[in-house]
Amino acid sequence: MVQYFDKIAHRYDTWYQTKVGQYVDRTEKKLIFSMIKTKRGKALDLGCGTGNYTTELYRRGFDVIGVDLSQEMLKIAKSKLPNVLFIRANAYNLPFKKEVFDLVLSVTMFEFIYEPEKVLNEIHRVLKPGGEVVIGTMNGRSLWFLFKRFKSIFIETAYRYARFYTPKELETLLTNTGFDNVESRGIIFFPPFFPFVEIAEKVDQKFNKNLKSIGAFIAVRGIKK
């Protein structure tokens, strides 16, 4: 899996320049940052990739550290944010002392791990009491997912290697790890070839709570007791 992300790192960000990529990026970020209640402090971007969310956390004033296992992805992230610390590390064994971070954010990483309970235990360990975790991932029950999964049969994409969750499954994982005040939302209800982006965005903003079980992108939030 790491080899795959090393291989595609040089072209990973180009998708965000497409019309669909721009729509998805701003829509997901609206959801993620509407859920984050922490406004300052020390943040960990776990599975930071090329630094997309690391950049946003830094822009918002967080003292942020990015962690990823792909060396090639980290090279790109470092070129964007030379003043930010990026560390190549495994999410199963984070190189931090306990109770270090006010916020742990992880977006589109959980699809590619095989022991989510172990990673969540590490997140819980490095968070301060009262610290916040927000996880964003793809929903296995969405139209978007079904289209992408079918496409990956013929063209190698990350979806070929991914594991997907439902909002309920994510909530259960966080609750079982000991997180409190657990909540989830979902967004992006139309497949990627839907031509009317303005309509899609209006639906996204209105129904991210009520229709979360069918959103292509889902996010869950919890607080360390």
Buried (B, 14 or more C-beta within 10 A) or exposed (E): EBEBBBEBBEEBBEEBEEEEBEBBBEBBBBBBBEBBEBEEBBBBBBBBBBBBBBBBBBEBEBBBBBBBBBEBBBBBBBEBBEEBEBBBBBBEEBEBEEEBBBBBBBBBBBBBBEEBEBBBEBBBBBBBEEBBBBBBBBBBBBBBBEBBBEEBEEEEBBBEEBEBBBBEBBBBBBEEBEBEEBBBBBBBBBBBEBEEBEEBBEBBEEBBEEBBBBBBBBBBBBBBE
